Amino acid sequence: MVTMDDVASRAGVSASTVSHVLNGTRKVSAATVATVQRAIQELGYIPNTLARSLARSSTNTIGVAISALSNHYFSETVHAIETECAKHGYMMLFVDTHDDPEQELRVITALHHRRVDGILLAPSTDSRALHYLRANEVPTVLVDRMVNESFDQVGVENTASTQALIAHLIAHGHRRIGFIAGREGLGTTDERIAGYRMALQGAGIAFDPGLLVNGGSTSEPARAATARLLALAVPPTAIMAGNNLMTLGAMHALRDAHIEVPGMMALVGFDDFDWADFFVPRLTLIAQPVKALGAHAVQLLLQRMAVPTAPTASVRLAPRLKVRHSCGCTELG
């Protein structure tokens, strides 16, 4: 555990000077403030929340605005955030944005009015909430969807991991690969499409716009999108779905069409989930480090709350490719 003394030692100042920088209890030179802030960032120091709450009359509450109810991945993320908040003496106040820009702005405003100390947000396709947060100088970390470098943000490496999974299918001889993309305008959607196209380009396969369909990030639209892929004059031999709900939608459509996986169609997806091991065949998926994502988000926010003027940070976590059976492989991991 990094202490205030560690920060003081790294910065070459006294612990009391570090305390004054954090709590604004005495004027400190700009050069010293910068040195202390740099030491805090380098060491990843998180200040004592109880002492800071007494000094600044904080509420020891963190607001979390995420569309979680319909997606198991986000539900797990919220649980990881709550666990990390508790470690640092914070309560979590959760509201569901439903990925609706109007609702998102309403809940962000409500959290701010309830004097939360900071906000974790998985932003939708609209920027009004971000404008509000910036205008009101609310300590904020963007979670999962890394769309604005003027905020701290944490997410996974979407592009390279998608590229690797598509390349895996190509290595197994697939040349016509369908991709079911998520909701338009989301940062994760754009990044995963980019990975899909980069893999095709790297293998010398021409991009066919007919093989890229939108599944709306949910099951039923993905089911319809899969049906459109299957109705093509030359349908794909493999399909990748851009999230867990769309993978389920694709499985429903393939079952409806009596297409066996992987014998007649390879199927892979983004997001692992608990019951993926219970499907036959077992699903090849990209597993996101949900616990680490939630922990990093809270830690970044606590650092931002401690040092509001510090440079913003963007953290990318590496997901894991879990090769099972649905891609046509024997299980590897």
C-alpha positions as CSV (number, residue, x, y, z in Angstrom):
1,M,0.0,0.0,0.0
2,V,1.5,3.3,-1.1
3,T,1.5,5.9,1.8
4,M,1.8,9.7,2.0
5,D,5.3,9.2,3.2
6,D,6.2,7.3,0.0
7,V,4.8,10.2,-2.0
8,A,6.8,12.7,0.1
9,S,10.0,10.7,-0.4
10,R,9.5,10.4,-4.2
11,A,8.7,14.2,-4.4
12,G,11.5,15.2,-2.1
13,V,9.2,17.1,0.3
14,S,7.7,16.6,3.7
15,A,4.6,14.6,4.3
16,S,2.9,17.7,5.6
17,T,3.5,19.4,2.3
18,V,1.9,16.5,0.5
19,S,-1.1,16.8,2.8
20,H,-1.4,20.6,2.1
21,V,-1.3,19.9,-1.7
22,L,-4.0,17.2,-1.3
23,N,-6.3,19.2,1.0
24,G,-5.6,22.8,0.0
25,T,-4.9,23.7,3.6
26,R,-1.9,25.9,2.9
27,K,-0.5,27.7,-0.2
28,V,2.2,25.7,-1.9
29,S,4.3,26.8,-4.9
30,A,3.1,25.7,-8.3
31,A,6.4,23.9,-8.9
32,T,6.0,21.9,-5.7
33,V,2.4,21.1,-6.5
34,A,3.5,19.8,-9.9
35,T,6.2,17.7,-8.3
36,V,3.8,16.2,-5.7
37,Q,1.1,15.5,-8.4
38,R,3.7,13.7,-10.5
39,A,4.8,11.5,-7.6
40,I,1.1,10.7,-6.8
41,Q,0.6,9.6,-10.4
42,E,3.8,7.6,-10.7
43,L,3.1,5.7,-7.4
44,G,-0.7,5.4,-7.9
45,Y,-1.3,6.8,-4.4
46,I,-4.8,6.9,-3.2
47,P,-5.3,9.2,-0.2
48,N,-7.0,8.3,3.1
49,T,-10.7,8.8,2.4
50,L,-11.8,9.5,5.9
51,A,-9.3,12.3,6.5
52,R,-10.2,13.8,3.2
53,S,-13.9,13.6,3.8
54,L,-13.4,15.5,7.1
55,A,-11.2,18.2,5.4
56,R,-13.5,18.7,2.4
57,S,-16.9,17.7,3.7
58,S,-17.2,15.0,1.0
59,T,-20.1,12.5,1.0
60,N,-17.9,9.4,0.5
61,T,-20.2,8.4,-2.3
62,I,-19.3,7.6,-5.9
63,G,-22.0,7.7,-8.6
64,V,-22.0,5.0,-11.2
65,A,-24.0,5.6,-14.5
66,I,-24.0,2.5,-16.7
67,S,-26.5,0.6,-18.7
68,A,-26.3,-2.6,-16.7
69,L,-29.6,-4.3,-16.3
70,S,-29.8,-5.8,-19.8
71,N,-26.1,-6.8,-20.1
72,H,-24.4,-9.4,-17.9
73,Y,-21.0,-7.8,-18.7
74,F,-22.0,-4.4,-17.3
75,S,-23.7,-6.1,-14.3
76,E,-20.4,-7.8,-13.5
77,T,-18.5,-4.5,-14.0
78,V,-20.8,-2.7,-11.5
79,H,-20.2,-5.5,-9.0
80,A,-16.5,-5.1,-9.4
81,I,-16.8,-1.3,-8.9
82,E,-18.9,-1.7,-5.8
83,T,-16.3,-4.1,-4.3
84,E,-13.4,-1.7,-5.0
85,C,-15.4,1.2,-3.6
86,A,-16.0,-0.6,-0.3
87,K,-12.3,-1.3,0.0
88,H,-11.7,2.5,0.2
89,G,-14.6,3.4,2.4
90,Y,-16.9,4.6,-0.3
91,M,-20.6,3.9,-1.0
92,M,-21.7,3.4,-4.6
93,L,-24.8,5.0,-5.9
94,F,-25.9,3.3,-9.1
95,V,-28.2,4.5,-11.8
96,D,-29.0,2.8,-15.1
97,T,-28.7,5.0,-18.2
98,H,-30.3,2.5,-20.5
99,D,-27.8,3.8,-23.1
100,D,-30.3,6.6,-23.7
101,P,-28.8,10.1,-24.1
102,E,-31.7,11.8,-22.4
103,Q,-31.7,9.4,-19.5
104,E,-28.0,9.6,-19.3
105,L,-28.0,13.4,-18.9
106,R,-30.8,13.2,-16.3
107,V,-29.1,10.7,-14.1
108,I,-25.7,12.5,-14.4
109,T,-27.4,15.7,-13.3
110,A,-29.2,14.0,-10.5
111,L,-26.0,12.4,-9.2
112,H,-24.2,15.8,-9.3
113,H,-27.1,17.4,-7.3
114,R,-26.8,14.6,-4.7
115,R,-23.2,15.7,-4.2
116,V,-21.4,12.5,-5.1
117,D,-17.7,12.9,-4.9
118,G,-17.1,11.6,-8.4
119,I,-18.8,9.7,-11.2
120,L,-18.0,6.6,-13.2
121,L,-19.8,6.7,-16.6
122,A,-20.0,4.3,-19.6
123,P,-20.9,7.0,-22.1
124,S,-23.6,6.6,-24.7
125,T,-23.6,7.9,-28.2
126,D,-24.3,11.4,-27.1
127,S,-21.9,14.0,-25.7
128,R,-24.2,16.2,-23.6
129,A,-23.5,14.4,-20.4
130,L,-19.8,14.8,-21.0
131,H,-20.3,18.5,-21.6
132,Y,-22.2,18.8,-18.3
133,L,-19.5,17.0,-16.4
134,R,-16.7,19.1,-17.8
135,A,-18.6,22.4,-17.3
136,N,-19.3,21.5,-13.7
137,E,-15.8,20.1,-13.1
138,V,-17.1,16.9,-11.7
139,P,-14.4,14.3,-11.2
140,T,-15.2,11.6,-13.7
141,V,-13.8,8.4,-15.2
142,L,-15.2,6.9,-18.4
143,V,-15.5,3.2,-18.2
144,D,-15.4,0.7,-21.0
145,R,-16.0,3.2,-23.8
146,M,-12.9,5.3,-24.3
147,V,-14.2,8.3,-26.3
148,N,-12.7,11.5,-24.9
149,E,-9.1,11.9,-23.7
150,S,-10.0,15.1,-21.8
151,F,-11.4,12.6,-19.1
152,D,-9.6,9.8,-17.3
153,Q,-10.8,6.6,-18.9
154,V,-10.3,2.8,-18.7
155,G,-11.3,0.1,-21.0
156,V,-10.0,-3.0,-22.9
157,E,-8.0,-3.3,-26.1
158,N,-10.9,-3.8,-28.5
159,T,-9.2,-3.4,-31.8
160,A,-6.2,-5.7,-31.4
161,S,-8.2,-8.5,-29.7
162,T,-10.9,-8.5,-32.4
163,Q,-8.3,-8.5,-35.0
164,A,-6.7,-11.5,-33.4
165,L,-9.9,-13.5,-33.2
166,I,-10.8,-12.8,-36.8
167,A,-7.2,-13.8,-37.8
168,H,-7.8,-17.0,-35.9
169,L,-10.8,-17.7,-38.1
170,I,-8.9,-16.8,-41.2
171,A,-6.1,-19.2,-40.2
172,H,-8.7,-22.0,-40.2
173,G,-9.5,-21.3,-43.8
174,H,-12.5,-18.9,-43.5
175,R,-12.6,-16.2,-46.2
176,R,-16.2,-15.0,-45.8
177,I,-16.6,-13.9,-42.2
178,G,-19.7,-12.1,-41.0
179,F,-19.4,-9.5,-38.3
180,I,-22.3,-8.5,-36.1
181,A,-21.5,-5.0,-34.8
182,G,-23.0,-3.2,-31.8
183,R,-24.9,-0.1,-31.5
184,E,-23.8,2.6,-33.9
185,G,-21.8,5.5,-32.4
186,L,-20.4,3.6,-29.4
187,G,-16.7,3.7,-29.0
188,T,-16.4,-0.1,-28.5
189,T,-18.4,-0.7,-31.7
190,D,-16.1,1.5,-33.8
191,E,-13.0,-0.1,-32.3
192,R,-14.2,-3.7,-32.9
193,I,-15.2,-3.0,-36.5
194,A,-11.7,-1.5,-37.0
195,G,-10.2,-4.7,-35.7
196,Y,-12.4,-6.8,-38.0
197,R,-11.4,-4.8,-41.1
198,M,-7.7,-4.8,-40.1
199,A,-7.7,-8.5,-39.9
200,L,-9.2,-8.9,-43.3
201,Q,-6.8,-6.4,-44.8
202,G,-3.8,-8.1,-43.2
203,A,-4.9,-11.4,-44.9
204,G,-5.5,-9.8,-48.3
205,I,-9.3,-10.3,-48.1
206,A,-11.4,-7.6,-49.6
207,F,-13.9,-6.0,-47.3
208,D,-17.5,-6.9,-48.2
209,P,-20.0,-4.4,-46.7
210,G,-22.7,-7.1,-46.9
211,L,-20.9,-9.1,-44.3
212,L,-20.9,-6.3,-41.8
213,V,-24.3,-6.0,-40.1
214,N,-25.6,-4.1,-37.1
215,G,-27.0,-6.1,-34.2
216,G,-27.8,-3.1,-32.0
217,S,-25.8,-4.6,-29.0
218,T,-28.8,-6.7,-28.0
219,S,-30.1,-10.2,-28.7
220,E,-33.1,-9.8,-31.0
221,P,-31.6,-7.3,-33.4
222,A,-28.6,-9.6,-33.6
223,R,-30.9,-12.5,-34.3
224,A,-32.3,-10.6,-37.3
225,A,-28.9,-9.5,-38.4
226,T,-27.7,-13.1,-38.4
227,A,-30.7,-14.1,-40.5
228,R,-29.7,-11.4,-43.0
229,L,-26.2,-12.9,-43.2
230,L,-27.6,-16.3,-43.8
231,A,-29.9,-15.0,-46.6
232,L,-26.9,-13.7,-48.7
233,A,-26.4,-15.2,-52.1
234,V,-23.0,-16.4,-50.7
235,P,-23.4,-16.5,-46.9
236,P,-20.4,-16.5,-44.6
237,T,-18.8,-19.6,-43.2
238,A,-18.0,-17.9,-39.9
239,I,-19.6,-15.2,-37.8
240,M,-18.2,-13.0,-35.0
241,A,-20.6,-11.2,-32.7
242,G,-19.6,-7.9,-31.1
243,N,-20.8,-8.7,-27.5
244,N,-22.4,-11.4,-25.4
245,L,-26.0,-10.6,-26.0
246,M,-25.4,-10.5,-29.8
247,T,-23.7,-13.9,-29.5
248,L,-26.9,-15.3,-28.0
249,G,-28.9,-13.7,-30.8
250,A,-26.7,-15.3,-33.4
251,M,-27.0,-18.7,-31.8
252,H,-30.8,-18.4,-31.9
253,A,-30.8,-17.5,-35.6
254,L,-28.5,-20.4,-36.4
255,R,-30.7,-22.8,-34.4
256,D,-33.8,-21.4,-36.3
257,A,-32.0,-22.2,-39.6
258,H,-30.9,-25.6,-38.4
259,I,-27.3,-24.7,-38.9
260,E,-24.9,-26.7,-36.7
261,V,-22.0,-25.0,-35.0
262,P,-19.1,-25.4,-35.8
263,G,-19.8,-28.1,-38.4
264,M,-21.8,-25.8,-40.7
265,M,-20.8,-22.4,-39.3
266,A,-18.1,-21.2,-37.0
267,L,-19.3,-18.8,-34.3
268,V,-17.2,-16.6,-32.0
269,G,-17.9,-13.5,-30.0
270,F,-16.7,-10.7,-27.7
271,D,-17.4,-11.1,-24.0
272,D,-17.1,-14.3,-22.0
273,F,-20.0,-15.2,-19.6
274,D,-20.5,-17.8,-17.0
275,W,-22.8,-20.0,-19.0
276,A,-20.7,-20.1,-22.1
277,D,-19.2,-23.4,-20.8
278,F,-22.7,-24.9,-20.8
279,F,-23.4,-24.5,-24.5
280,V,-22.8,-27.2,-27.0
281,P,-20.4,-26.5,-28.5
282,R,-18.6,-24.5,-25.9
283,L,-18.1,-20.9,-27.2
284,T,-14.9,-19.3,-28.3
285,L,-14.9,-15.8,-26.9
286,I,-12.9,-12.8,-25.9
287,A,-12.9,-12.5,-22.1
288,Q,-12.7,-9.0,-20.7
289,P,-10.9,-8.5,-17.3
290,V,-14.0,-7.3,-15.6
291,K,-12.6,-7.2,-12.0
292,A,-9.5,-5.4,-13.0
293,L,-11.6,-2.9,-15.1
294,G,-13.8,-2.0,-12.1
295,A,-10.8,-1.7,-9.8
296,H,-8.9,0.5,-12.2
297,A,-11.9,2.7,-12.7
298,V,-12.3,3.4,-9.0
299,Q,-8.6,3.9,-8.4
300,L,-8.4,6.4,-11.3
301,L,-11.4,8.3,-9.9
302,L,-9.9,8.4,-6.4
303,Q,-6.7,9.8,-7.8
304,R,-8.7,12.4,-9.8
305,M,-10.6,13.4,-6.7
306,A,-7.4,13.8,-4.8
307,V,-5.6,15.8,-7.5
308,P,-8.1,17.5,-9.8
309,T,-5.5,19.2,-11.9
310,A,-3.4,16.1,-12.7
311,P,-3.0,15.1,-16.3
312,T,-5.7,12.7,-17.5
313,A,-4.9,9.0,-17.9
314,S,-6.2,6.4,-20.4
315,V,-5.7,2.8,-19.3
316,R,-6.1,-0.1,-21.7
317,L,-6.4,-3.6,-20.3
318,A,-5.7,-6.7,-22.3
319,P,-8.5,-9.2,-22.7
320,R,-8.0,-12.9,-23.1
321,L,-8.9,-15.0,-26.1
322,K,-10.6,-18.2,-24.8
323,V,-10.5,-20.8,-27.6
324,R,-13.0,-23.5,-27.1
325,H,-15.1,-25.4,-29.7
326,S,-17.4,-23.1,-31.6
327,C,-14.7,-21.9,-33.9
328,G,-14.0,-25.4,-35.0
329,C,-11.0,-26.0,-32.7
330,T,-10.5,-28.6,-30.0
331,E,-10.4,-26.8,-26.7
332,L,-7.1,-24.9,-26.1
333,G,-7.9,-22.6,-23.2
